[in-house]
Amino acid sequence: MISRQQLIEQISNTIGKTKVLELSRILREEQFELRDLVDITFYADKDIAFRATWILENIFLQDPLRYESDLGYIVSRFKEVSHESCQRHYAKILMHVSDKKAPAIISQNLQNMDLEPVVEQCFDWMIEPKIKIAVKCFSAEVLFNLRNRYPWIKEELANQLQFLMRNGSAGIQSRGRRLLAAL
């Protein structure tokens, strides 16, 4: 059984996709507590935090139903994500679980959660100029997915997308056009 400290040691040095997939498999097989992995994503060393978040994304998105009981913990920590390199993975997880294609139990679980802190964080990431474009795109998708739950999102998201598209990259232009058309 891999311990929290052993995992930290494993991800203390640079790892690639192959190692992430291998560690993800090991952690799933050994039923490593997802909450412990989430806690490591807030590690003081930003490189260790990033690698843990990369593994978290892989583990959770490969089998969200297995970890649905931990979704509330992920959501509760979302606003605390401060390491730049971790933001993308957290936003991507929330994008998938808030999507209409998410498993019904995940959607039901989200209905019972206060997602306003998530909405606030996603808007903050979209507004902050220093945030990477992938984080902005995933955040826009999260907000789009939550627009029916919080109707005020629709207008604010449209305004923010139009602003970002003025001088934005090809990625934000494409995502912005698609989301605006769907709004």
MARGU-192895 format. One record per residue (C-alpha): residue number from 1; chain; x negated, y negated, z negated; residue in one letter. Coordinates in steps of 0.02 Angstrom, whole numbers, plus 32768, in hexadecimal, padded with zeros to 4 digits. Example, Ala and Ser with C-alpha at 12.3 -4.5 7.8 and 13.67 -1.06 7.14 Angstrom:
BEGIN
<atom><num>1</num><cadena>A</cadena><c1>7D99</c1><c2>80E1</c2><c3>7E7A</c3><residuo>A</residuo></atom>
<atom><num>2</num><cadena>A</cadena><c1>7D54</c1><c2>8035</c2><c3>7E9B</c3><residuo>S</residuo></atom>
***
This chain:
BEGIN
<atom><num>1</num><cadena>A</cadena><c1>8000</c1><c2>8000</c2><c3>8000</c3><residuo>M</residuo></atom>
<atom><num>2</num><cadena>A</cadena><c1>7FB7</c1><c2>7F5A</c2><c3>8036</c3><residuo>I</residuo></atom>
<atom><num>3</num><cadena>A</cadena><c1>7FB5</c1><c2>7ED8</c2><c3>7FAC</c3><residuo>S</residuo></atom>
<atom><num>4</num><cadena>A</cadena><c1>7FCE</c1><c2>7E1E</c2><c3>7FBD</c3><residuo>R</residuo></atom>
<atom><num>5</num><cadena>A</cadena><c1>7F14</c1><c2>7E02</c2><c3>7F9C</c3><residuo>Q</residuo></atom>
<atom><num>6</num><cadena>A</cadena><c1>7EE2</c1><c2>7E84</c2><c3>801D</c3><residuo>Q</residuo></atom>
<atom><num>7</num><cadena>A</cadena><c1>7F50</c1><c2>7E30</c2><c3>809E</c3><residuo>L</residuo></atom>
<atom><num>8</num><cadena>A</cadena><c1>7F02</c1><c2>7D87</c2><c3>8077</c3><residuo>I</residuo></atom>
<atom><num>9</num><cadena>A</cadena><c1>7E55</c1><c2>7DD5</c2><c3>808E</c3><residuo>E</residuo></atom>
<atom><num>10</num><cadena>A</cadena><c1>7E8C</c1><c2>7E22</c2><c3>8134</c3><residuo>Q</residuo></atom>
<atom><num>11</num><cadena>A</cadena><c1>7EC5</c1><c2>7D79</c2><c3>8177</c3><residuo>I</residuo></atom>
<atom><num>12</num><cadena>A</cadena><c1>7E37</c1><c2>7D11</c2><c3>812F</c3><residuo>S</residuo></atom>
<atom><num>13</num><cadena>A</cadena><c1>7DD9</c1><c2>7D1C</c2><c3>81D3</c3><residuo>N</residuo></atom>
<atom><num>14</num><cadena>A</cadena><c1>7E12</c1><c2>7CF8</c2><c3>8283</c3><residuo>T</residuo></atom>
<atom><num>15</num><cadena>A</cadena><c1>7E8C</c1><c2>7D78</c2><c3>82C7</c3><residuo>I</residuo></atom>
<atom><num>16</num><cadena>A</cadena><c1>7EDD</c1><c2>7D8E</c2><c3>8371</c3><residuo>G</residuo></atom>
<atom><num>17</num><cadena>A</cadena><c1>7F84</c1><c2>7DCC</c2><c3>83AF</c3><residuo>K</residuo></atom>
<atom><num>18</num><cadena>A</cadena><c1>7F4F</c1><c2>7E83</c2><c3>83A4</c3><residuo>T</residuo></atom>
<atom><num>19</num><cadena>A</cadena><c1>7F20</c1><c2>7E72</c2><c3>82EC</c3><residuo>K</residuo></atom>
<atom><num>20</num><cadena>A</cadena><c1>7FC2</c1><c2>7E12</c2><c3>82C8</c3><residuo>V</residuo></atom>
<atom><num>21</num><cadena>A</cadena><c1>8028</c1><c2>7E9E</c2><c3>8316</c3><residuo>L</residuo></atom>
<atom><num>22</num><cadena>A</cadena><c1>7FC5</c1><c2>7F22</c2><c3>82B7</c3><residuo>E</residuo></atom>
<atom><num>23</num><cadena>A</cadena><c1>7FD9</c1><c2>7EC9</c2><c3>8210</c3><residuo>L</residuo></atom>
<atom><num>24</num><cadena>A</cadena><c1>8092</c1><c2>7EAD</c2><c3>8235</c3><residuo>S</residuo></atom>
<atom><num>25</num><cadena>A</cadena><c1>80A8</c1><c2>7F67</c2><c3>8253</c3><residuo>R</residuo></atom>
<atom><num>26</num><cadena>A</cadena><c1>804A</c1><c2>7F94</c2><c3>81B3</c3><residuo>I</residuo></atom>
<atom><num>27</num><cadena>A</cadena><c1>80AD</c1><c2>7F19</c2><c3>8149</c3><residuo>L</residuo></atom>
<atom><num>28</num><cadena>A</cadena><c1>8152</c1><c2>7F5A</c2><c3>818F</c3><residuo>R</residuo></atom>
<atom><num>29</num><cadena>A</cadena><c1>8121</c1><c2>8010</c2><c3>8173</c3><residuo>E</residuo></atom>
<atom><num>30</num><cadena>A</cadena><c1>80E5</c1><c2>7FEE</c2><c3>80C2</c3><residuo>E</residuo></atom>
<atom><num>31</num><cadena>A</cadena><c1>8180</c1><c2>7F85</c2><c3>809F</c3><residuo>Q</residuo></atom>
<atom><num>32</num><cadena>A</cadena><c1>8119</c1><c2>7EF0</c2><c3>806B</c3><residuo>F</residuo></atom>
<atom><num>33</num><cadena>A</cadena><c1>818A</c1><c2>7E72</c2><c3>8015</c3><residuo>E</residuo></atom>
<atom><num>34</num><cadena>A</cadena><c1>81B8</c1><c2>7DED</c2><c3>8095</c3><residuo>L</residuo></atom>
<atom><num>35</num><cadena>A</cadena><c1>81C6</c1><c2>7D6B</c2><c3>8009</c3><residuo>R</residuo></atom>
<atom><num>36</num><cadena>A</cadena><c1>810F</c1><c2>7D8A</c2><c3>7FDF</c3><residuo>D</residuo></atom>
<atom><num>37</num><cadena>A</cadena><c1>80E1</c1><c2>7D6D</c2><c3>8094</c3><residuo>L</residuo></atom>
<atom><num>38</num><cadena>A</cadena><c1>814A</c1><c2>7CCE</c2><c3>8097</c3><residuo>V</residuo></atom>
<atom><num>39</num><cadena>A</cadena><c1>80EB</c1><c2>7C93</c2><c3>7FFC</c3><residuo>D</residuo></atom>
<atom><num>40</num><cadena>A</cadena><c1>8045</c1><c2>7CB0</c2><c3>8053</c3><residuo>I</residuo></atom>
<atom><num>41</num><cadena>A</cadena><c1>807F</c1><c2>7C40</c2><c3>80E2</c3><residuo>T</residuo></atom>
<atom><num>42</num><cadena>A</cadena><c1>806F</c1><c2>7BB1</c2><c3>8064</c3><residuo>F</residuo></atom>
<atom><num>43</num><cadena>A</cadena><c1>7FBE</c1><c2>7BE0</c2><c3>8035</c3><residuo>Y</residuo></atom>
<atom><num>44</num><cadena>A</cadena><c1>7F49</c1><c2>7B4C</c2><c3>8018</c3><residuo>A</residuo></atom>
<atom><num>45</num><cadena>A</cadena><c1>7ED3</c1><c2>7B85</c2><c3>80A1</c3><residuo>D</residuo></atom>
<atom><num>46</num><cadena>A</cadena><c1>7F30</c1><c2>7B51</c2><c3>813F</c3><residuo>K</residuo></atom>
<atom><num>47</num><cadena>A</cadena><c1>7EDE</c1><c2>7BDA</c2><c3>81A9</c3><residuo>D</residuo></atom>
<atom><num>48</num><cadena>A</cadena><c1>7F19</c1><c2>7C64</c2><c3>8135</c3><residuo>I</residuo></atom>
<atom><num>49</num><cadena>A</cadena><c1>7FC5</c1><c2>7C12</c2><c3>812E</c3><residuo>A</residuo></atom>
<atom><num>50</num><cadena>A</cadena><c1>7FCC</c1><c2>7C0B</c2><c3>81EC</c3><residuo>F</residuo></atom>
<atom><num>51</num><cadena>A</cadena><c1>7F9D</c1><c2>7CC1</c2><c3>8202</c3><residuo>R</residuo></atom>
<atom><num>52</num><cadena>A</cadena><c1>801D</c1><c2>7CF6</c2><c3>817E</c3><residuo>A</residuo></atom>
<atom><num>53</num><cadena>A</cadena><c1>80A3</c1><c2>7C8F</c2><c3>81D7</c3><residuo>T</residuo></atom>
<atom><num>54</num><cadena>A</cadena><c1>8076</c1><c2>7CDF</c2><c3>827E</c3><residuo>W</residuo></atom>
<atom><num>55</num><cadena>A</cadena><c1>808C</c1><c2>7D8A</c2><c3>822E</c3><residuo>I</residuo></atom>
<atom><num>56</num><cadena>A</cadena><c1>812E</c1><c2>7D52</c2><c3>81DA</c3><residuo>L</residuo></atom>
<atom><num>57</num><cadena>A</cadena><c1>8176</c1><c2>7D1E</c2><c3>8282</c3><residuo>E</residuo></atom>
<atom><num>58</num><cadena>A</cadena><c1>8147</c1><c2>7DC6</c2><c3>82D0</c3><residuo>N</residuo></atom>
<atom><num>59</num><cadena>A</cadena><c1>818B</c1><c2>7E2E</c2><c3>8241</c3><residuo>I</residuo></atom>
<atom><num>60</num><cadena>A</cadena><c1>822C</c1><c2>7DCE</c2><c3>822B</c3><residuo>F</residuo></atom>
<atom><num>61</num><cadena>A</cadena><c1>825A</c1><c2>7DB9</c2><c3>82E2</c3><residuo>L</residuo></atom>
<atom><num>62</num><cadena>A</cadena><c1>8236</c1><c2>7E6F</c2><c3>830D</c3><residuo>Q</residuo></atom>
<atom><num>63</num><cadena>A</cadena><c1>82BA</c1><c2>7EA9</c2><c3>8291</c3><residuo>D</residuo></atom>
<atom><num>64</num><cadena>A</cadena><c1>831D</c1><c2>7E19</c2><c3>8245</c3><residuo>P</residuo></atom>
<atom><num>65</num><cadena>A</cadena><c1>83A3</c1><c2>7E8E</c2><c3>8202</c3><residuo>L</residuo></atom>
<atom><num>66</num><cadena>A</cadena><c1>8323</c1><c2>7EE7</c2><c3>8196</c3><residuo>R</residuo></atom>
<atom><num>67</num><cadena>A</cadena><c1>82F3</c1><c2>7E42</c2><c3>8145</c3><residuo>Y</residuo></atom>
<atom><num>68</num><cadena>A</cadena><c1>839D</c1><c2>7DED</c2><c3>8143</c3><residuo>E</residuo></atom>
<atom><num>69</num><cadena>A</cadena><c1>839C</c1><c2>7DEB</c2><c3>8085</c3><residuo>S</residuo></atom>
<atom><num>70</num><cadena>A</cadena><c1>82FD</c1><c2>7D81</c2><c3>808C</c3><residuo>D</residuo></atom>
<atom><num>71</num><cadena>A</cadena><c1>8346</c1><c2>7D01</c2><c3>8105</c3><residuo>L</residuo></atom>
<atom><num>72</num><cadena>A</cadena><c1>8382</c1><c2>7C92</c2><c3>8078</c3><residuo>G</residuo></atom>
<atom><num>73</num><cadena>A</cadena><c1>82D2</c1><c2>7C8C</c2><c3>8031</c3><residuo>Y</residuo></atom>
<atom><num>74</num><cadena>A</cadena><c1>828A</c1><c2>7C5B</c2><c3>80DB</c3><residuo>I</residuo></atom>
<atom><num>75</num><cadena>A</cadena><c1>830F</c1><c2>7BD4</c2><c3>80EE</c3><residuo>V</residuo></atom>
<atom><num>76</num><cadena>A</cadena><c1>82F2</c1><c2>7B95</c2><c3>803C</c3><residuo>S</residuo></atom>
<atom><num>77</num><cadena>A</cadena><c1>8238</c1><c2>7B7C</c2><c3>805F</c3><residuo>R</residuo></atom>
<atom><num>78</num><cadena>A</cadena><c1>824F</c1><c2>7B2F</c2><c3>810E</c3><residuo>F</residuo></atom>
<atom><num>79</num><cadena>A</cadena><c1>8247</c1><c2>7A7B</c2><c3>80D2</c3><residuo>K</residuo></atom>
<atom><num>80</num><cadena>A</cadena><c1>81A2</c1><c2>7A9F</c2><c3>8079</c3><residuo>E</residuo></atom>
<atom><num>81</num><cadena>A</cadena><c1>8146</c1><c2>7AD1</c2><c3>8118</c3><residuo>V</residuo></atom>
<atom><num>82</num><cadena>A</cadena><c1>80BA</c1><c2>7A52</c2><c3>8124</c3><residuo>S</residuo></atom>
<atom><num>83</num><cadena>A</cadena><c1>802D</c1><c2>7AAA</c2><c3>817F</c3><residuo>H</residuo></atom>
<atom><num>84</num><cadena>A</cadena><c1>8038</c1><c2>7A71</c2><c3>8233</c3><residuo>E</residuo></atom>
<atom><num>85</num><cadena>A</cadena><c1>800C</c1><c2>7B1D</c2><c3>8274</c3><residuo>S</residuo></atom>
<atom><num>86</num><cadena>A</cadena><c1>809A</c1><c2>7B6F</c2><c3>8212</c3><residuo>C</residuo></atom>
<atom><num>87</num><cadena>A</cadena><c1>8124</c1><c2>7AFC</c2><c3>824C</c3><residuo>Q</residuo></atom>
<atom><num>88</num><cadena>A</cadena><c1>8134</c1><c2>7B4D</c2><c3>82F7</c3><residuo>R</residuo></atom>
<atom><num>89</num><cadena>A</cadena><c1>814F</c1><c2>7BFB</c2><c3>82B0</c3><residuo>H</residuo></atom>
<atom><num>90</num><cadena>A</cadena><c1>81CF</c1><c2>7BC4</c2><c3>822F</c3><residuo>Y</residuo></atom>
<atom><num>91</num><cadena>A</cadena><c1>822E</c1><c2>7B5E</c2><c3>82B1</c3><residuo>A</residuo></atom>
<atom><num>92</num><cadena>A</cadena><c1>822C</c1><c2>7BF3</c2><c3>8327</c3><residuo>K</residuo></atom>
<atom><num>93</num><cadena>A</cadena><c1>8272</c1><c2>7C67</c2><c3>82A1</c3><residuo>I</residuo></atom>
<atom><num>94</num><cadena>A</cadena><c1>82FF</c1><c2>7BEC</c2><c3>827B</c3><residuo>L</residuo></atom>
<atom><num>95</num><cadena>A</cadena><c1>8320</c1><c2>7BD4</c2><c3>8335</c3><residuo>M</residuo></atom>
<atom><num>96</num><cadena>A</cadena><c1>833D</c1><c2>7C8F</c2><c3>8349</c3><residuo>H</residuo></atom>
<atom><num>97</num><cadena>A</cadena><c1>83A5</c1><c2>7CAB</c2><c3>82AD</c3><residuo>V</residuo></atom>
<atom><num>98</num><cadena>A</cadena><c1>8415</c1><c2>7C16</c2><c3>82D2</c3><residuo>S</residuo></atom>
<atom><num>99</num><cadena>A</cadena><c1>8431</c1><c2>7C49</c2><c3>8387</c3><residuo>D</residuo></atom>
<atom><num>100</num><cadena>A</cadena><c1>84DD</c1><c2>7C89</c2><c3>83BA</c3><residuo>K</residuo></atom>
<atom><num>101</num><cadena>A</cadena><c1>8488</c1><c2>7D2C</c2><c3>83F0</c3><residuo>K</residuo></atom>
<atom><num>102</num><cadena>A</cadena><c1>8449</c1><c2>7D4D</c2><c3>833E</c3><residuo>A</residuo></atom>
<atom><num>103</num><cadena>A</cadena><c1>8490</c1><c2>7DEA</c2><c3>82ED</c3><residuo>P</residuo></atom>
<atom><num>104</num><cadena>A</cadena><c1>8539</c1><c2>7DCB</c2><c3>829B</c3><residuo>A</residuo></atom>
<atom><num>105</num><cadena>A</cadena><c1>84FA</c1><c2>7DEF</c2><c3>81EB</c3><residuo>I</residuo></atom>
<atom><num>106</num><cadena>A</cadena><c1>8471</c1><c2>7D6C</c2><c3>8201</c3><residuo>I</residuo></atom>
<atom><num>107</num><cadena>A</cadena><c1>84EF</c1><c2>7CEC</c2><c3>823E</c3><residuo>S</residuo></atom>
<atom><num>108</num><cadena>A</cadena><c1>8563</c1><c2>7D13</c2><c3>81AD</c3><residuo>Q</residuo></atom>
<atom><num>109</num><cadena>A</cadena><c1>84D3</c1><c2>7D05</c2><c3>8133</c3><residuo>N</residuo></atom>
<atom><num>110</num><cadena>A</cadena><c1>84A5</c1><c2>7C5A</c2><c3>817B</c3><residuo>L</residuo></atom>
<atom><num>111</num><cadena>A</cadena><c1>855A</c1><c2>7C1F</c2><c3>8168</c3><residuo>Q</residuo></atom>
<atom><num>112</num><cadena>A</cadena><c1>8548</c1><c2>7C33</c2><c3>80AC</c3><residuo>N</residuo></atom>
<atom><num>113</num><cadena>A</cadena><c1>84AA</c1><c2>7BC9</c2><c3>80A3</c3><residuo>M</residuo></atom>
<atom><num>114</num><cadena>A</cadena><c1>848F</c1><c2>7B10</c2><c3>8096</c3><residuo>D</residuo></atom>
<atom><num>115</num><cadena>A</cadena><c1>8433</c1><c2>7AEB</c2><c3>8137</c3><residuo>L</residuo></atom>
<atom><num>116</num><cadena>A</cadena><c1>842F</c1><c2>7A2E</c2><c3>8125</c3><residuo>E</residuo></atom>
<atom><num>117</num><cadena>A</cadena><c1>837A</c1><c2>7A33</c2><c3>80E8</c3><residuo>P</residuo></atom>
<atom><num>118</num><cadena>A</cadena><c1>834F</c1><c2>7A95</c2><c3>8187</c3><residuo>V</residuo></atom>
<atom><num>119</num><cadena>A</cadena><c1>83AB</c1><c2>7A15</c2><c3>81F2</c3><residuo>V</residuo></atom>
<atom><num>120</num><cadena>A</cadena><c1>8351</c1><c2>7987</c2><c3>819B</c3><residuo>E</residuo></atom>
<atom><num>121</num><cadena>A</cadena><c1>82A8</c1><c2>79DB</c2><c3>81B2</c3><residuo>Q</residuo></atom>
<atom><num>122</num><cadena>A</cadena><c1>82C8</c1><c2>79FE</c2><c3>826A</c3><residuo>C</residuo></atom>
<atom><num>123</num><cadena>A</cadena><c1>82F7</c1><c2>7949</c2><c3>828A</c3><residuo>F</residuo></atom>
<atom><num>124</num><cadena>A</cadena><c1>825C</c1><c2>7911</c2><c3>8229</c3><residuo>D</residuo></atom>
<atom><num>125</num><cadena>A</cadena><c1>81F0</c1><c2>797F</c2><c3>8297</c3><residuo>W</residuo></atom>
<atom><num>126</num><cadena>A</cadena><c1>8242</c1><c2>793E</c2><c3>8335</c3><residuo>M</residuo></atom>
<atom><num>127</num><cadena>A</cadena><c1>8227</c1><c2>7889</c2><c3>8300</c3><residuo>I</residuo></atom>
<atom><num>128</num><cadena>A</cadena><c1>8175</c1><c2>7897</c2><c3>82BE</c3><residuo>E</residuo></atom>
<atom><num>129</num><cadena>A</cadena><c1>80FE</c1><c2>786A</c2><c3>834E</c3><residuo>P</residuo></atom>
<atom><num>130</num><cadena>A</cadena><c1>8071</c1><c2>78DB</c2><c3>830E</c3><residuo>K</residuo></atom>
<atom><num>131</num><cadena>A</cadena><c1>80D8</c1><c2>797A</c2><c3>8311</c3><residuo>I</residuo></atom>
<atom><num>132</num><cadena>A</cadena><c1>80AD</c1><c2>79F2</c2><c3>839E</c3><residuo>K</residuo></atom>
<atom><num>133</num><cadena>A</cadena><c1>8125</c1><c2>79FF</c2><c3>8430</c3><residuo>I</residuo></atom>
<atom><num>134</num><cadena>A</cadena><c1>814D</c1><c2>7AB7</c2><c3>8414</c3><residuo>A</residuo></atom>
<atom><num>135</num><cadena>A</cadena><c1>8189</c1><c2>7A8E</c2><c3>8364</c3><residuo>V</residuo></atom>
<atom><num>136</num><cadena>A</cadena><c1>81F4</c1><c2>7A01</c2><c3>83AA</c3><residuo>K</residuo></atom>
<atom><num>137</num><cadena>A</cadena><c1>823F</c1><c2>7A77</c2><c3>842D</c3><residuo>C</residuo></atom>
<atom><num>138</num><cadena>A</cadena><c1>8266</c1><c2>7B01</c2><c3>83AF</c3><residuo>F</residuo></atom>
<atom><num>139</num><cadena>A</cadena><c1>82AD</c1><c2>7A7E</c2><c3>8337</c3><residuo>S</residuo></atom>
<atom><num>140</num><cadena>A</cadena><c1>831D</c1><c2>7A3B</c2><c3>83C1</c3><residuo>A</residuo></atom>
<atom><num>141</num><cadena>A</cadena><c1>835E</c1><c2>7AEB</c2><c3>83E0</c3><residuo>E</residuo></atom>
<atom><num>142</num><cadena>A</cadena><c1>8382</c1><c2>7B05</c2><c3>8326</c3><residuo>V</residuo></atom>
<atom><num>143</num><cadena>A</cadena><c1>83E2</c1><c2>7A61</c2><c3>8322</c3><residuo>L</residuo></atom>
<atom><num>144</num><cadena>A</cadena><c1>843F</c1><c2>7A90</c2><c3>83C1</c3><residuo>F</residuo></atom>
<atom><num>145</num><cadena>A</cadena><c1>846D</c1><c2>7B38</c2><c3>8372</c3><residuo>N</residuo></atom>
<atom><num>146</num><cadena>A</cadena><c1>84B1</c1><c2>7AE0</c2><c3>82D7</c3><residuo>L</residuo></atom>
<atom><num>147</num><cadena>A</cadena><c1>8511</c1><c2>7A57</c2><c3>8333</c3><residuo>R</residuo></atom>
<atom><num>148</num><cadena>A</cadena><c1>85BB</c1><c2>7AA8</c2><c3>8316</c3><residuo>N</residuo></atom>
<atom><num>149</num><cadena>A</cadena><c1>859C</c1><c2>7AC1</c2><c3>825D</c3><residuo>R</residuo></atom>
<atom><num>150</num><cadena>A</cadena><c1>8566</c1><c2>7A0C</c2><c3>8247</c3><residuo>Y</residuo></atom>
<atom><num>151</num><cadena>A</cadena><c1>85C1</c1><c2>79A9</c2><c3>82D0</c3><residuo>P</residuo></atom>
<atom><num>152</num><cadena>A</cadena><c1>855C</c1><c2>790A</c2><c3>82B3</c3><residuo>W</residuo></atom>
<atom><num>153</num><cadena>A</cadena><c1>84C1</c1><c2>7965</c2><c3>82F5</c3><residuo>I</residuo></atom>
<atom><num>154</num><cadena>A</cadena><c1>84FF</c1><c2>795D</c2><c3>83A9</c3><residuo>K</residuo></atom>
<atom><num>155</num><cadena>A</cadena><c1>84EE</c1><c2>78A0</c2><c3>83BE</c3><residuo>E</residuo></atom>
<atom><num>156</num><cadena>A</cadena><c1>844D</c1><c2>7892</c2><c3>835B</c3><residuo>E</residuo></atom>
<atom><num>157</num><cadena>A</cadena><c1>83FD</c1><c2>7922</c2><c3>83BA</c3><residuo>L</residuo></atom>
<atom><num>158</num><cadena>A</cadena><c1>842F</c1><c2>78D7</c2><c3>8461</c3><residuo>A</residuo></atom>
<atom><num>159</num><cadena>A</cadena><c1>83E2</c1><c2>7830</c2><c3>842F</c3><residuo>N</residuo></atom>
<atom><num>160</num><cadena>A</cadena><c1>8342</c1><c2>7880</c2><c3>83F3</c3><residuo>Q</residuo></atom>
<atom><num>161</num><cadena>A</cadena><c1>8331</c1><c2>78EC</c2><c3>848F</c3><residuo>L</residuo></atom>
<atom><num>162</num><cadena>A</cadena><c1>8349</c1><c2>7856</c2><c3>8501</c3><residuo>Q</residuo></atom>
<atom><num>163</num><cadena>A</cadena><c1>82C4</c1><c2>77F8</c2><c3>849F</c3><residuo>F</residuo></atom>
<atom><num>164</num><cadena>A</cadena><c1>8249</c1><c2>788A</c2><c3>84A9</c3><residuo>L</residuo></atom>
<atom><num>165</num><cadena>A</cadena><c1>8269</c1><c2>78A3</c2><c3>8562</c3><residuo>M</residuo></atom>
<atom><num>166</num><cadena>A</cadena><c1>8238</c1><c2>77EF</c2><c3>858F</c3><residuo>R</residuo></atom>
<atom><num>167</num><cadena>A</cadena><c1>817D</c1><c2>7813</c2><c3>8586</c3><residuo>N</residuo></atom>
<atom><num>168</num><cadena>A</cadena><c1>8184</c1><c2>78CB</c2><c3>855A</c3><residuo>G</residuo></atom>
<atom><num>169</num><cadena>A</cadena><c1>8128</c1><c2>7960</c2><c3>859E</c3><residuo>S</residuo></atom>
<atom><num>170</num><cadena>A</cadena><c1>816F</c1><c2>79D6</c2><c3>8620</c3><residuo>A</residuo></atom>
<atom><num>171</num><cadena>A</cadena><c1>81A2</c1><c2>7A4B</c2><c3>8592</c3><residuo>G</residuo></atom>
<atom><num>172</num><cadena>A</cadena><c1>820C</c1><c2>79CA</c2><c3>8538</c3><residuo>I</residuo></atom>
<atom><num>173</num><cadena>A</cadena><c1>8252</c1><c2>798B</c2><c3>85DD</c3><residuo>Q</residuo></atom>
<atom><num>174</num><cadena>A</cadena><c1>828E</c1><c2>7A39</c2><c3>860C</c3><residuo>S</residuo></atom>
<atom><num>175</num><cadena>A</cadena><c1>82D0</c1><c2>7A64</c2><c3>8560</c3><residuo>R</residuo></atom>
<atom><num>176</num><cadena>A</cadena><c1>8320</c1><c2>79B8</c2><c3>854D</c3><residuo>G</residuo></atom>
<atom><num>177</num><cadena>A</cadena><c1>837C</c1><c2>79C4</c2><c3>85F4</c3><residuo>R</residuo></atom>
<atom><num>178</num><cadena>A</cadena><c1>83BD</c1><c2>7A71</c2><c3>85CB</c3><residuo>R</residuo></atom>
<atom><num>179</num><cadena>A</cadena><c1>83F8</c1><c2>7A42</c2><c3>851B</c3><residuo>L</residuo></atom>
<atom><num>180</num><cadena>A</cadena><c1>8444</c1><c2>799D</c2><c3>8552</c3><residuo>L</residuo></atom>
<atom><num>181</num><cadena>A</cadena><c1>84A6</c1><c2>79F5</c2><c3>85DB</c3><residuo>A</residuo></atom>
<atom><num>182</num><cadena>A</cadena><c1>84E6</c1><c2>7A72</c2><c3>855C</c3><residuo>A</residuo></atom>
<atom><num>183</num><cadena>A</cadena><c1>8515</c1><c2>79EB</c2><c3>84DF</c3><residuo>L</residuo></atom>
***
